[in-house]
Amino acid sequence: MLGFVLAAVALSALAGHLLLSEVFRTGVAGHLTGRARSMIGELAPPSASPAEQQAVLERLADERRVAAALWSADGRRLAFTTADLPSPVPGASTTYWLPSRSGPVLAIPLPDGRTLVVQPHRVPRPVGFLLSVIALAAVLALASFPVARRITRRLETLEAGVRRLGEGDLGARVSVDGDDELASLGRSFNHTASRLQRLVEAQRRVLASASHELRSPLARLRMALELSRDDPADSRPRLDAAVAEVEELDSLVEELLLAGRIEVQEGIPAAEPVDLGALVAEEAARAGATVEVSPVTIPGDRRLLRVLVRNLLENAGRHAGGTVETGVGPGAATARLWVADRGPGVPDDARERIFEPFYRPAGHAESRDGGVGLGLYLVRRIAERHGGTATCRPRDGGGTVFEVALPLPPSRPAASPGAAPAVVSDGTTPRVD
């Protein structure tokens, strides 16, 4: 960083030197030419004595504040104010510049064959200018070093975090200070690292649980096939059981694949208008649930929303203890979907855990009809992918209510307080407490 600052200052010095040269050629050179030409008409004639020519040249040079020398046509110096001025070029007929250690020198050929050579008393010296710029560069470098070092230190910290993440440390994070571009980059890195850690941990949990869940139906399937082979006469019930196990495996694999896709995706890949009321009515009729719906359309993935509704109804059907009730309607900013049952309810300490993958409450882990523990997990993940929420709460009088809130389109007006819900299924409109 320090080298970068020095290089920038050196380039600035070069640009300044070129600018100074241009200023001299346009401003100083023009001014010097004017002074020299004003002296020509007052010079002593060639026939004057050397002493007279010397006296006149000194007076004119002092008045114009220049150093001057007068040369004859044959190269003799007739008069001068300083011996440091260079000799003119023989035979030149037009005004020209001569190089000199003390700066540029102007030579003007006169009509009588003589040559007037002049130089201003103060000429910008490039060497001095460059030395000044170098000194300025050193001061700027020392002043900017703390700032540059702070920036490079933050970059080094970010680089170390990236290296740790690349080496497998999924907990690698970087400290974020300020609100500049580097801070924004650090926040983006932390967000990416957090999401990567969640994805890897979720995959680990799913794989660990899936390996356990797949063993049970596979063991039952193998046992049924071995028994059928040992006793062919009584193989039909066992083959039916084997088919049921295959169907359970197929359902488990499908849910595992869907869970994996949802974990990887952000948001909804291809949203479309979905009539949530009609979709809930279809699934309720399939599950034999009592339903009340109001027309409501939301942007979403129809297939994923169908999985959400179906999993809620199947979960309630396994623990209903009576009729399953469901409904959907618009609110001020969200569509509210609920499924209620009169089952044993969910303990307070398990209302969040039931949304974890492969979690099943005590007493349901070994049940053949208790599911595999992915249904409610998929419900919450699908709701979150649509920008919504999925919650569980106790129902007055016993049972459980699962509620999903999904955002409505921004232009949709709020629901009318007096609007009556459309009644589907058995014609009732149950109240959910």
TIZALO-558474 format. One record per residue (C-alpha): x, y, z; residue number from 1. Coordinates in nm, 4 decimals, always signed. Layout:
N
{east=X; north=Y; up=Z; seq=NUM}
...
***
This chain:
433
{east=+0.0000; north=+0.0000; up=+0.0000; seq=1}
{east=+0.2874; north=+0.2361; up=+0.0819; seq=2}
{east=+0.4465; north=+0.1600; up=-0.2552; seq=3}
{east=+0.1164; north=+0.2387; up=-0.4227; seq=4}
{east=+0.1034; north=+0.5784; up=-0.2515; seq=5}
{east=+0.4621; north=+0.6556; up=-0.3556; seq=6}
{east=+0.3947; north=+0.5522; up=-0.7144; seq=7}
{east=+0.0855; north=+0.7735; up=-0.7250; seq=8}
{east=+0.2808; north=+1.0693; up=-0.5940; seq=9}
{east=+0.5657; north=+1.0055; up=-0.8420; seq=10}
{east=+0.3166; north=+1.0078; up=-1.1288; seq=11}
{east=+0.1719; north=+1.3292; up=-0.9912; seq=12}
{east=+0.5239; north=+1.4765; up=-0.9859; seq=13}
{east=+0.5810; north=+1.3803; up=-1.3485; seq=14}
{east=+0.2496; north=+1.5341; up=-1.4461; seq=15}
{east=+0.3418; north=+1.8492; up=-1.2540; seq=16}
{east=+0.6762; north=+1.8685; up=-1.4268; seq=17}
{east=+0.5130; north=+1.8392; up=-1.7687; seq=18}
{east=+0.2602; north=+2.1024; up=-1.6680; seq=19}
{east=+0.5386; north=+2.3314; up=-1.5485; seq=20}
{east=+0.7222; north=+2.2886; up=-1.8771; seq=21}
{east=+0.4085; north=+2.3783; up=-2.0665; seq=22}
{east=+0.3565; north=+2.6849; up=-1.8475; seq=23}
{east=+0.7137; north=+2.7952; up=-1.9186; seq=24}
{east=+0.6734; north=+2.7501; up=-2.2920; seq=25}
{east=+0.3495; north=+2.9440; up=-2.3038; seq=26}
{east=+0.3729; north=+3.1997; up=-2.0224; seq=27}
{east=+0.7357; north=+3.2505; up=-1.9180; seq=28}
{east=+0.8719; north=+3.2060; up=-2.2702; seq=29}
{east=+0.6280; north=+3.4589; up=-2.4130; seq=30}
{east=+0.7059; north=+3.7073; up=-2.1391; seq=31}
{east=+1.0841; north=+3.6632; up=-2.1874; seq=32}
{east=+1.0517; north=+3.7077; up=-2.5643; seq=33}
{east=+0.8667; north=+4.0333; up=-2.5100; seq=34}
{east=+1.1382; north=+4.1648; up=-2.2767; seq=35}
{east=+1.4183; north=+4.0643; up=-2.5183; seq=36}
{east=+1.2529; north=+4.2274; up=-2.8180; seq=37}
{east=+1.1997; north=+4.5486; up=-2.6208; seq=38}
{east=+1.5756; north=+4.5600; up=-2.5614; seq=39}
{east=+1.6706; north=+4.5328; up=-2.9318; seq=40}
{east=+1.5729; north=+4.8895; up=-3.0265; seq=41}
{east=+1.7783; north=+5.0363; up=-2.7395; seq=42}
{east=+2.1026; north=+4.8431; up=-2.7882; seq=43}
{east=+2.4144; north=+5.0362; up=-2.8833; seq=44}
{east=+2.4917; north=+5.0175; up=-3.2573; seq=45}
{east=+2.7621; north=+4.7792; up=-3.3858; seq=46}
{east=+2.9946; north=+5.0784; up=-3.4449; seq=47}
{east=+2.9876; north=+5.1759; up=-3.0741; seq=48}
{east=+3.2857; north=+5.0985; up=-2.8588; seq=49}
{east=+3.2909; north=+4.7798; up=-2.6515; seq=50}
{east=+3.2634; north=+4.9834; up=-2.3334; seq=51}
{east=+2.9504; north=+5.1637; up=-2.4590; seq=52}
{east=+2.7891; north=+4.8379; up=-2.5707; seq=53}
{east=+2.8665; north=+4.6843; up=-2.2292; seq=54}
{east=+2.7188; north=+4.9776; up=-2.0392; seq=55}
{east=+2.3995; north=+4.9859; up=-2.2474; seq=56}
{east=+2.3498; north=+4.6058; up=-2.2185; seq=57}
{east=+2.3949; north=+4.6113; up=-1.8410; seq=58}
{east=+2.1435; north=+4.8932; up=-1.8047; seq=59}
{east=+1.8828; north=+4.7236; up=-2.0264; seq=60}
{east=+1.9331; north=+4.3839; up=-1.8583; seq=61}
{east=+1.8934; north=+4.5376; up=-1.5153; seq=62}
{east=+1.5724; north=+4.7158; up=-1.6171; seq=63}
{east=+1.4244; north=+4.3949; up=-1.7677; seq=64}
{east=+1.5566; north=+4.1759; up=-1.4848; seq=65}
{east=+1.7284; north=+3.9371; up=-1.7193; seq=66}
{east=+2.0799; north=+3.8077; up=-1.7766; seq=67}
{east=+2.2045; north=+3.8982; up=-2.1269; seq=68}
{east=+2.4966; north=+3.8629; up=-2.3661; seq=69}
{east=+2.5622; north=+4.0207; up=-2.7055; seq=70}
{east=+2.7576; north=+3.8252; up=-2.9683; seq=71}
{east=+2.9068; north=+3.9343; up=-3.2999; seq=72}
{east=+2.8431; north=+3.7613; up=-3.6323; seq=73}
{east=+3.1863; north=+3.5961; up=-3.6190; seq=74}
{east=+3.1222; north=+3.4435; up=-3.2718; seq=75}
{east=+3.2889; north=+3.7034; up=-3.0477; seq=76}
{east=+3.1216; north=+3.8052; up=-2.7213; seq=77}
{east=+3.0832; north=+4.1821; up=-2.7370; seq=78}
{east=+2.9113; north=+4.2444; up=-2.4034; seq=79}
{east=+2.7565; north=+4.0332; up=-2.1219; seq=80}
{east=+2.6120; north=+4.0498; up=-1.7709; seq=81}
{east=+2.7137; north=+3.6920; up=-1.6817; seq=82}
{east=+2.9645; north=+3.4532; up=-1.8394; seq=83}
{east=+2.7374; north=+3.1504; up=-1.7766; seq=84}
{east=+2.5179; north=+3.2083; up=-2.0814; seq=85}
{east=+2.5897; north=+2.9726; up=-2.3740; seq=86}
{east=+2.7151; north=+3.0893; up=-2.7112; seq=87}
{east=+2.4639; north=+3.1155; up=-2.9988; seq=88}
{east=+2.4426; north=+2.8777; up=-3.2969; seq=89}
{east=+2.6399; north=+3.0207; up=-3.5952; seq=90}
{east=+2.4333; north=+3.1087; up=-3.9015; seq=91}
{east=+2.0914; north=+3.0951; up=-3.7295; seq=92}
{east=+1.8388; north=+3.3402; up=-3.8698; seq=93}
{east=+1.5302; north=+3.2870; up=-3.6475; seq=94}
{east=+1.4669; north=+3.3027; up=-3.2744; seq=95}
{east=+1.5495; north=+2.9776; up=-3.0915; seq=96}
{east=+1.6120; north=+2.8307; up=-2.7451; seq=97}
{east=+1.9482; north=+2.7212; up=-2.6094; seq=98}
{east=+1.9984; north=+2.4568; up=-2.3390; seq=99}
{east=+2.1651; north=+2.5624; up=-2.0157; seq=100}
{east=+2.2317; north=+2.4142; up=-1.6708; seq=101}
{east=+2.0488; north=+2.7095; up=-1.5159; seq=102}
{east=+1.7449; north=+2.6803; up=-1.7430; seq=103}
{east=+1.6360; north=+2.7609; up=-2.0998; seq=104}
{east=+1.8026; north=+3.0565; up=-2.2783; seq=105}
{east=+1.6481; north=+3.2626; up=-2.5611; seq=106}
{east=+1.8653; north=+3.3616; up=-2.8621; seq=107}
{east=+1.7433; north=+3.6333; up=-3.1041; seq=108}
{east=+1.9442; north=+3.7013; up=-3.4274; seq=109}
{east=+1.9565; north=+4.0794; up=-3.4999; seq=110}
{east=+1.9362; north=+4.2379; up=-3.8474; seq=111}
{east=+2.2963; north=+4.3708; up=-3.8167; seq=112}
{east=+2.4342; north=+4.0135; up=-3.7759; seq=113}
{east=+2.4745; north=+4.0227; up=-3.3993; seq=114}
{east=+2.2848; north=+3.7802; up=-3.1635; seq=115}
{east=+2.1182; north=+3.8758; up=-2.8348; seq=116}
{east=+2.1076; north=+3.5972; up=-2.5734; seq=117}
{east=+1.8837; north=+3.6489; up=-2.2670; seq=118}
{east=+1.7682; north=+3.4479; up=-1.9651; seq=119}
{east=+1.5314; north=+3.5471; up=-1.6810; seq=120}
{east=+1.6901; north=+3.5896; up=-1.3389; seq=121}
{east=+1.4554; north=+3.3256; up=-1.1920; seq=122}
{east=+1.3815; north=+3.0188; up=-1.4006; seq=123}
{east=+1.1776; north=+2.7237; up=-1.2598; seq=124}
{east=+1.4262; north=+2.4462; up=-1.2021; seq=125}
{east=+1.2846; north=+2.0954; up=-1.2650; seq=126}
{east=+1.5302; north=+1.9330; up=-1.0267; seq=127}
{east=+1.4198; north=+2.1530; up=-0.7410; seq=128}
{east=+1.0588; north=+2.0932; up=-0.8281; seq=129}
{east=+1.1073; north=+1.7150; up=-0.8278; seq=130}
{east=+1.2892; north=+1.7295; up=-0.4949; seq=131}
{east=+0.9982; north=+1.9250; up=-0.3501; seq=132}
{east=+0.7527; north=+1.6681; up=-0.4839; seq=133}
{east=+0.9590; north=+1.3812; up=-0.3418; seq=134}
{east=+0.9581; north=+1.5508; up=-0.0029; seq=135}
{east=+0.5826; north=+1.5993; up=-0.0319; seq=136}
{east=+0.5467; north=+1.2318; up=-0.1274; seq=137}
{east=+0.7350; north=+1.1262; up=+0.1830; seq=138}
{east=+0.5106; north=+1.3407; up=+0.4037; seq=139}
{east=+0.1961; north=+1.2079; up=+0.2349; seq=140}
{east=+0.3198; north=+0.8493; up=+0.2650; seq=141}
{east=+0.3866; north=+0.8860; up=+0.6366; seq=142}
{east=+0.0506; north=+1.0559; up=+0.6903; seq=143}
{east=-0.1439; north=+0.7978; up=+0.4881; seq=144}
{east=+0.0374; north=+0.4909; up=+0.6203; seq=145}
{east=-0.1921; north=+0.4438; up=+0.9268; seq=146}
{east=-0.5016; north=+0.4628; up=+0.7060; seq=147}
{east=-0.3514; north=+0.2320; up=+0.4462; seq=148}
{east=-0.2411; north=-0.0110; up=+0.7142; seq=149}
{east=-0.5894; north=-0.0175; up=+0.8653; seq=150}
{east=-0.7367; north=-0.1061; up=+0.5265; seq=151}
{east=-0.4790; north=-0.3757; up=+0.4568; seq=152}
{east=-0.5284; north=-0.5207; up=+0.8054; seq=153}
{east=-0.9014; north=-0.5555; up=+0.7404; seq=154}
{east=-0.8257; north=-0.7196; up=+0.4065; seq=155}
{east=-0.5848; north=-0.9579; up=+0.5756; seq=156}
{east=-0.8521; north=-1.0471; up=+0.8318; seq=157}
{east=-1.1015; north=-1.1154; up=+0.5541; seq=158}
{east=-0.8441; north=-1.3239; up=+0.3676; seq=159}
{east=-0.7775; north=-1.5274; up=+0.6831; seq=160}
{east=-1.1522; north=-1.5894; up=+0.7233; seq=161}
{east=-1.1838; north=-1.7049; up=+0.3627; seq=162}
{east=-0.8829; north=-1.9340; up=+0.4086; seq=163}
{east=-1.0312; north=-2.0879; up=+0.7244; seq=164}
{east=-1.3628; north=-2.1436; up=+0.5520; seq=165}
{east=-1.1866; north=-2.3039; up=+0.2566; seq=166}
{east=-1.0019; north=-2.5367; up=+0.4942; seq=167}
{east=-1.3305; north=-2.6645; up=+0.6361; seq=168}
{east=-1.3884; north=-2.4387; up=+0.9375; seq=169}
{east=-1.7557; north=-2.3619; up=+0.8842; seq=170}
{east=-1.7627; north=-2.1431; up=+1.1950; seq=171}
{east=-1.5181; north=-1.8936; up=+1.0423; seq=172}
{east=-1.6433; north=-1.5356; up=+1.0693; seq=173}
{east=-1.4810; north=-1.1929; up=+1.0362; seq=174}
{east=-1.5360; north=-0.8839; up=+1.2484; seq=175}
{east=-1.7248; north=-0.6058; up=+1.0738; seq=176}
{east=-1.6399; north=-0.2438; up=+1.1561; seq=177}
{east=-1.7816; north=+0.0660; up=+0.9914; seq=178}
{east=-2.0195; north=+0.1017; up=+0.7014; seq=179}
{east=-1.7909; north=+0.1181; up=+0.3997; seq=180}
{east=-1.7333; north=-0.1249; up=+0.1107; seq=181}
{east=-1.5030; north=-0.3486; up=+0.3165; seq=182}
{east=-1.7637; north=-0.3727; up=+0.5910; seq=183}
{east=-2.0261; north=-0.4658; up=+0.3327; seq=184}
{east=-1.7907; north=-0.7308; up=+0.1953; seq=185}
{east=-1.7359; north=-0.8662; up=+0.5464; seq=186}
{east=-2.1102; north=-0.8871; up=+0.6110; seq=187}
{east=-2.1597; north=-1.0687; up=+0.2800; seq=188}
{east=-1.8860; north=-1.3162; up=+0.3750; seq=189}
{east=-2.0422; north=-1.3805; up=+0.7179; seq=190}
{east=-2.3855; north=-1.4303; up=+0.5611; seq=191}
{east=-2.2447; north=-1.6735; up=+0.3053; seq=192}
{east=-2.0493; north=-1.8628; up=+0.5714; seq=193}
{east=-2.3566; north=-1.8846; up=+0.7989; seq=194}
{east=-2.5751; north=-2.0130; up=+0.5189; seq=195}
{east=-2.3106; north=-2.2657; up=+0.4153; seq=196}
{east=-2.2807; north=-2.3854; up=+0.7734; seq=197}
{east=-2.6590; north=-2.4238; up=+0.8047; seq=198}
{east=-2.6763; north=-2.6162; up=+0.4773; seq=199}
{east=-2.3953; north=-2.8540; up=+0.5703; seq=200}
{east=-2.5314; north=-2.9116; up=+0.9207; seq=201}
{east=-2.8815; north=-2.9697; up=+0.7845; seq=202}
{east=-2.7481; north=-3.2189; up=+0.5319; seq=203}
{east=-2.5561; north=-3.3970; up=+0.8048; seq=204}
{east=-2.8679; north=-3.4223; up=+1.0195; seq=205}
{east=-3.0776; north=-3.5403; up=+0.7269; seq=206}
{east=-2.8231; north=-3.8005; up=+0.6216; seq=207}
{east=-2.7753; north=-3.9267; up=+0.9769; seq=208}
{east=-3.1493; north=-3.9512; up=+1.0357; seq=209}
{east=-3.2204; north=-4.0921; up=+0.6898; seq=210}
{east=-2.9697; north=-4.3739; up=+0.7388; seq=211}
{east=-3.1588; north=-4.4729; up=+1.0541; seq=212}
{east=-3.5048; north=-4.4277; up=+0.9075; seq=213}
{east=-3.4260; north=-4.6321; up=+0.5980; seq=214}
{east=-3.3076; north=-4.9307; up=+0.8009; seq=215}
{east=-3.6475; north=-5.0015; up=+0.9592; seq=216}
{east=-3.8580; north=-5.0440; up=+0.6390; seq=217}
{east=-3.5695; north=-5.2234; up=+0.4695; seq=218}
{east=-3.5426; north=-5.4695; up=+0.7611; seq=219}
{east=-3.9177; north=-5.5320; up=+0.7580; seq=220}
{east=-3.9125; north=-5.5730; up=+0.3803; seq=221}
{east=-3.6296; north=-5.8251; up=+0.3988; seq=222}
{east=-3.8039; north=-6.0195; up=+0.6734; seq=223}
{east=-4.1293; north=-6.0341; up=+0.4781; seq=224}
{east=-3.9506; north=-6.1602; up=+0.1664; seq=225}
{east=-3.7554; north=-6.4234; up=+0.3623; seq=226}
{east=-4.0705; north=-6.5502; up=+0.5305; seq=227}
{east=-4.2458; north=-6.5651; up=+0.1951; seq=228}
{east=-3.9598; north=-6.7700; up=+0.0568; seq=229}
{east=-3.9668; north=-7.0090; up=+0.3549; seq=230}
{east=-4.3458; north=-7.0505; up=+0.3471; seq=231}
{east=-4.4733; north=-6.9945; up=-0.0091; seq=232}
{east=-4.8234; north=-7.1132; up=+0.0757; seq=233}
{east=-4.8814; north=-6.8205; up=+0.3070; seq=234}
{east=-4.6884; north=-6.5586; up=+0.1115; seq=235}
{east=-4.9715; north=-6.3290; up=-0.0019; seq=236}
{east=-5.0090; north=-6.1285; up=+0.3239; seq=237}
{east=-4.6317; north=-6.0973; up=+0.3509; seq=238}
{east=-4.6022; north=-5.9776; up=-0.0087; seq=239}
{east=-4.8725; north=-5.7189; up=+0.0604; seq=240}
{east=-4.6721; north=-5.6055; up=+0.3616; seq=241}
{east=-4.3610; north=-5.5912; up=+0.1427; seq=242}
{east=-4.5435; north=-5.3704; up=-0.1087; seq=243}
{east=-4.6482; north=-5.1405; up=+0.1753; seq=244}
{east=-4.2874; north=-5.1166; up=+0.2892; seq=245}
{east=-4.1767; north=-5.0305; up=-0.0645; seq=246}
{east=-4.4393; north=-4.7555; up=-0.0781; seq=247}
{east=-4.3130; north=-4.6199; up=+0.2556; seq=248}
{east=-3.9567; north=-4.6225; up=+0.1238; seq=249}
{east=-4.0659; north=-4.4435; up=-0.1915; seq=250}
{east=-4.2449; north=-4.1774; up=+0.0133; seq=251}
{east=-3.9418; north=-4.1350; up=+0.2405; seq=252}
{east=-3.7004; north=-4.0982; up=-0.0516; seq=253}
{east=-3.9301; north=-3.8450; up=-0.2193; seq=254}
{east=-3.9483; north=-3.6348; up=+0.0987; seq=255}
{east=-3.5723; north=-3.6567; up=+0.1427; seq=256}
{east=-3.5121; north=-3.5335; up=-0.2104; seq=257}
{east=-3.7631; north=-3.2513; up=-0.1651; seq=258}
{east=-3.6016; north=-3.1510; up=+0.1660; seq=259}
{east=-3.2611; north=-3.1411; up=-0.0031; seq=260}
{east=-3.3879; north=-2.9199; up=-0.2859; seq=261}
{east=-3.5570; north=-2.6790; up=-0.0463; seq=262}
{east=-3.2399; north=-2.6437; up=+0.1638; seq=263}
{east=-3.0332; north=-2.5476; up=-0.1408; seq=264}
{east=-3.2801; north=-2.3026; up=-0.2962; seq=265}
{east=-3.3329; north=-1.9413; up=-0.1883; seq=266}
{east=-3.6856; north=-1.8122; up=-0.2338; seq=267}
{east=-3.9174; north=-1.9462; up=-0.5028; seq=268}
{east=-3.7533; north=-2.0301; up=-0.8380; seq=269}
{east=-4.0690; north=-1.9859; up=-1.0479; seq=270}
{east=-4.3546; north=-1.8110; up=-0.8674; seq=271}
{east=-4.7028; north=-1.8119; up=-1.0202; seq=272}
{east=-5.0473; north=-1.6988; up=-0.9001; seq=273}
{east=-5.1927; north=-1.9801; up=-0.6876; seq=274}
{east=-5.5569; north=-1.9971; up=-0.5766; seq=275}
{east=-5.4841; north=-2.1086; up=-0.2219; seq=276}
{east=-5.8535; north=-2.1502; up=-0.1354; seq=277}
{east=-5.9158; north=-2.3920; up=-0.4211; seq=278}
{east=-5.5987; north=-2.5853; up=-0.3426; seq=279}
{east=-5.6976; north=-2.6257; up=+0.0256; seq=280}
{east=-6.0494; north=-2.7327; up=-0.0740; seq=281}
{east=-5.9108; north=-3.0047; up=-0.3041; seq=282}
{east=-5.6764; north=-3.1448; up=-0.0424; seq=283}
{east=-5.9426; north=-3.1261; up=+0.2304; seq=284}
{east=-6.1843; north=-3.3263; up=+0.0152; seq=285}
{east=-5.9118; north=-3.5841; up=-0.0441; seq=286}
{east=-5.8406; north=-3.6128; up=+0.3307; seq=287}
{east=-6.2070; north=-3.5983; up=+0.4391; seq=288}
{east=-6.1570; north=-3.2823; up=+0.6440; seq=289}
{east=-6.4120; north=-3.0125; up=+0.7192; seq=290}
{east=-6.3134; north=-2.6929; up=+0.5404; seq=291}
{east=-6.4044; north=-2.3264; up=+0.5121; seq=292}
{east=-6.2315; north=-2.1076; up=+0.2554; seq=293}
{east=-6.2430; north=-1.7544; up=+0.1212; seq=294}
{east=-6.1045; north=-1.6729; up=-0.2231; seq=295}
{east=-5.7401; north=-1.5749; up=-0.1897; seq=296}
{east=-5.4592; north=-1.5840; up=-0.4476; seq=297}
{east=-5.0910; north=-1.5644; up=-0.3567; seq=298}
{east=-4.7678; north=-1.5835; up=-0.5600; seq=299}
{east=-4.5925; north=-1.9156; up=-0.5074; seq=300}
{east=-4.4997; north=-2.2621; up=-0.6240; seq=301}
{east=-4.8202; north=-2.4632; up=-0.6640; seq=302}
{east=-4.6490; north=-2.8008; up=-0.6159; seq=303}
{east=-4.4735; north=-2.6960; up=-0.2950; seq=304}
{east=-4.7885; north=-2.5349; up=-0.1535; seq=305}
{east=-4.9801; north=-2.8588; up=-0.2219; seq=306}
{east=-4.7144; north=-3.0519; up=-0.0292; seq=307}
{east=-4.7495; north=-2.8025; up=+0.2592; seq=308}
{east=-5.1291; north=-2.8406; up=+0.2793; seq=309}
{east=-5.1200; north=-3.2194; up=+0.2344; seq=310}
{east=-4.8576; north=-3.2675; up=+0.5068; seq=311}
{east=-5.0585; north=-3.0549; up=+0.7501; seq=312}
{east=-5.3757; north=-3.2548; up=+0.6838; seq=313}
{east=-5.1985; north=-3.5923; up=+0.7042; seq=314}
{east=-5.0281; north=-3.4929; up=+1.0291; seq=315}
{east=-5.3618; north=-3.3822; up=+1.1787; seq=316}
{east=-5.5305; north=-3.7011; up=+1.0537; seq=317}
{east=-5.2820; north=-3.9175; up=+1.2444; seq=318}
{east=-5.3514; north=-3.7368; up=+1.5738; seq=319}
{east=-5.7005; north=-3.5938; up=+1.5204; seq=320}
{east=-5.9082; north=-3.7715; up=+1.7792; seq=321}
{east=-6.2058; north=-3.6592; up=+1.5690; seq=322}
{east=-6.2771; north=-3.4455; up=+1.2659; seq=323}
{east=-5.9944; north=-3.2455; up=+1.1127; seq=324}
{east=-6.0916; north=-2.8855; up=+1.0430; seq=325}
{east=-5.9097; north=-2.6553; up=+0.8035; seq=326}
{east=-5.9576; north=-2.3193; up=+0.6366; seq=327}
{east=-5.7953; north=-2.0304; up=+0.4582; seq=328}
{east=-5.8720; north=-1.6609; up=+0.4209; seq=329}
{east=-5.7058; north=-1.3235; up=+0.3536; seq=330}
{east=-5.5868; north=-1.0888; up=+0.6252; seq=331}
{east=-5.4432; north=-0.7365; up=+0.6117; seq=332}
{east=-5.1132; north=-0.8438; up=+0.4570; seq=333}
{east=-5.1064; north=-1.2224; up=+0.4684; seq=334}
{east=-5.3162; north=-1.5221; up=+0.3753; seq=335}
{east=-5.3956; north=-1.7309; up=+0.6857; seq=336}
{east=-5.4106; north=-2.1085; up=+0.6473; seq=337}
{east=-5.4973; north=-2.3205; up=+0.9512; seq=338}
{east=-5.5499; north=-2.6883; up=+1.0291; seq=339}
{east=-5.7034; north=-2.7900; up=+1.3638; seq=340}
{east=-5.7638; north=-3.1238; up=+1.5374; seq=341}
{east=-5.8904; north=-3.2585; up=+1.8698; seq=342}
{east=-5.5945; north=-3.4852; up=+1.9363; seq=343}
{east=-5.3834; north=-3.5119; up=+2.2511; seq=344}
{east=-5.2044; north=-3.1854; up=+2.1720; seq=345}
{east=-4.8363; north=-3.0972; up=+2.1607; seq=346}
{east=-4.6348; north=-3.0318; up=+2.4811; seq=347}
{east=-4.5056; north=-2.6789; up=+2.5253; seq=348}
{east=-4.1415; north=-2.7835; up=+2.4990; seq=349}
{east=-4.2039; north=-2.9688; up=+2.1710; seq=350}
{east=-4.3917; north=-2.7045; up=+1.9698; seq=351}
{east=-4.0718; north=-2.5921; up=+1.7986; seq=352}
{east=-3.8995; north=-2.9293; up=+1.7912; seq=353}
{east=-4.1781; north=-3.0890; up=+1.5881; seq=354}
{east=-4.0641; north=-2.8725; up=+1.2948; seq=355}
{east=-3.7152; north=-3.0278; up=+1.3060; seq=356}
{east=-3.6322; north=-3.3034; up=+1.0557; seq=357}
{east=-3.7077; north=-3.6594; up=+1.1748; seq=358}
{east=-3.8330; north=-3.5469; up=+1.5139; seq=359}
{east=-4.1268; north=-3.7471; up=+1.6442; seq=360}
{east=-4.2830; north=-3.7098; up=+1.9910; seq=361}
{east=-4.2479; north=-3.9862; up=+2.2457; seq=362}
{east=-4.4796; north=-4.2744; up=+2.1677; seq=363}
{east=-4.4765; north=-4.2079; up=+1.7926; seq=364}
{east=-4.1185; north=-4.2997; up=+1.7045; seq=365}
{east=-4.1957; north=-4.6698; up=+1.6731; seq=366}
{east=-4.5465; north=-4.6301; up=+1.5315; seq=367}
{east=-4.5971; north=-4.7535; up=+1.1754; seq=368}
{east=-4.8446; north=-4.4730; up=+1.1045; seq=369}
{east=-4.6515; north=-4.1987; up=+1.2832; seq=370}
{east=-4.4757; north=-4.0739; up=+0.9715; seq=371}
{east=-4.1023; north=-4.0352; up=+0.9277; seq=372}
{east=-4.0703; north=-3.6920; up=+1.0871; seq=373}
{east=-4.0244; north=-3.4840; up=+0.7716; seq=374}
{east=-4.3800; north=-3.3603; up=+0.7123; seq=375}
{east=-4.3851; north=-3.0622; up=+0.9500; seq=376}
{east=-4.0224; north=-2.9837; up=+0.8700; seq=377}
{east=-4.1207; north=-2.9458; up=+0.5055; seq=378}
{east=-4.4241; north=-2.7366; up=+0.6053; seq=379}
{east=-4.2080; north=-2.4761; up=+0.7798; seq=380}
{east=-3.9359; north=-2.4737; up=+0.5132; seq=381}
{east=-4.1913; north=-2.4293; up=+0.2312; seq=382}
{east=-4.3626; north=-2.1485; up=+0.4259; seq=383}
{east=-4.0271; north=-1.9750; up=+0.4781; seq=384}
{east=-3.9381; north=-2.0120; up=+0.1099; seq=385}
{east=-4.2602; north=-1.8200; up=+0.0350; seq=386}
{east=-4.1700; north=-1.5485; up=+0.2881; seq=387}
{east=-4.4155; north=-1.6776; up=+0.5478; seq=388}
{east=-4.4248; north=-1.8544; up=+0.8837; seq=389}
{east=-4.5578; north=-2.1808; up=+1.0260; seq=390}
{east=-4.6522; north=-2.2085; up=+1.3941; seq=391}
{east=-4.8178; north=-2.4496; up=+1.6335; seq=392}
{east=-5.0412; north=-2.3543; up=+1.9257; seq=393}
{east=-5.2846; north=-2.5315; up=+2.1593; seq=394}
{east=-5.6541; north=-2.5301; up=+2.0770; seq=395}
{east=-5.9141; north=-2.4286; up=+2.3341; seq=396}
{east=-6.0947; north=-2.7374; up=+2.4499; seq=397}
{east=-5.8080; north=-2.9697; up=+2.3577; seq=398}
{east=-5.6142; north=-3.0389; up=+2.0443; seq=399}
{east=-5.3748; north=-2.8448; up=+1.8279; seq=400}
{east=-5.3937; north=-2.5687; up=+1.5675; seq=401}
{east=-5.1248; north=-2.5374; up=+1.2992; seq=402}
{east=-5.1264; north=-2.1971; up=+1.1322; seq=403}
{east=-4.9366; north=-2.0800; up=+0.8235; seq=404}
{east=-4.9178; north=-1.7119; up=+0.7254; seq=405}
{east=-4.8164; north=-1.6390; up=+0.3641; seq=406}
{east=-4.7674; north=-1.2857; up=+0.2240; seq=407}
{east=-5.0277; north=-1.1472; up=-0.0148; seq=408}
{east=-4.9335; north=-0.9543; up=-0.3321; seq=409}
{east=-4.8550; north=-0.5876; up=-0.2464; seq=410}
{east=-5.1423; north=-0.4522; up=-0.4585; seq=411}
{east=-5.4069; north=-0.6739; up=-0.3013; seq=412}
{east=-5.6611; north=-0.4785; up=-0.0900; seq=413}
{east=-5.7235; north=-0.5799; up=+0.2670; seq=414}
{east=-6.0031; north=-0.8289; up=+0.3333; seq=415}
{east=-6.3470; north=-0.6842; up=+0.3972; seq=416}
{east=-6.4467; north=-0.7364; up=+0.7632; seq=417}
{east=-6.7980; north=-0.8347; up=+0.6624; seq=418}
{east=-6.7055; north=-1.0821; up=+0.3925; seq=419}
{east=-6.8542; north=-1.4265; up=+0.4511; seq=420}
{east=-6.6406; north=-1.7334; up=+0.3799; seq=421}
{east=-6.7372; north=-1.9691; up=+0.1023; seq=422}
{east=-6.8456; north=-2.3031; up=+0.2505; seq=423}
{east=-6.7123; north=-2.6288; up=+0.1055; seq=424}
{east=-6.7391; north=-2.9968; up=+0.1949; seq=425}
{east=-7.0124; north=-3.0772; up=+0.4472; seq=426}
{east=-7.1704; north=-2.7318; up=+0.4523; seq=427}
{east=-7.0505; north=-2.6336; up=+0.7980; seq=428}
{east=-6.8299; north=-2.3408; up=+0.8944; seq=429}
{east=-6.6546; north=-2.4573; up=+1.2131; seq=430}
{east=-6.5125; north=-2.2034; up=+1.4524; seq=431}
{east=-6.1466; north=-2.2526; up=+1.5473; seq=432}
{east=-6.0718; north=-2.1389; up=+1.9019; seq=433}
***
